[in-house]
Amino acid sequence: MRSTIAAVGRVLVTLGLLILLFVGYQLWGTGFFQARTGPTRR
């Protein structure tokens, strides 16, 4: 029983980290913030 709970917890933590990495990629990897501010002036 205890090992099952530990395994489920490990899976949930891993899924949470993967989701955080995906969100980070979506925000910074795709240049979301730069696209929102519009074109830069020179």
C-alpha positions in Angstrom: 0.0 0.0 0.0 2.7 2.4 1.0 4.8 1.7 -2.2 1.7 2.3 -4.3 1.1 5.7 -2.8 4.8 6.5 -3.2 4.7 5.5 -6.9 1.5 7.6 -7.5 3.2 10.6 -5.8 6.3 10.2 -7.9 4.2 10.1 -11.1 2.3 13.2 -10.1 5.4 15.1 -9.3 6.9 14.1 -12.6 3.8 15.2 -14.5 3.8 18.5 -12.7 7.4 19.2 -13.6 6.7 18.3 -17.3 3.8 20.7 -17.3 5.9 23.5 -15.8 8.6 22.9 -18.4 5.9 23.0 -21.2 4.5 26.3 -19.9 8.0 27.7 -19.6 8.6 26.8 -23.2 5.3 28.3 -24.3 6.1 31.6 -22.6 9.8 32.0 -23.2 10.7 29.5 -25.9 8.2 30.9 -28.4 8.9 34.6 -27.6 5.4 35.2 -26.2 6.4 38.3 -24.2 8.3 39.8 -27.1 5.4 39.2 -29.4 3.0 40.9 -27.0 5.0 44.1 -26.7 5.0 44.5 -30.5 7.8 45.4 -32.8 10.9 47.0 -31.3 11.9 50.5 -32.5 15.5 51.2 -33.5 
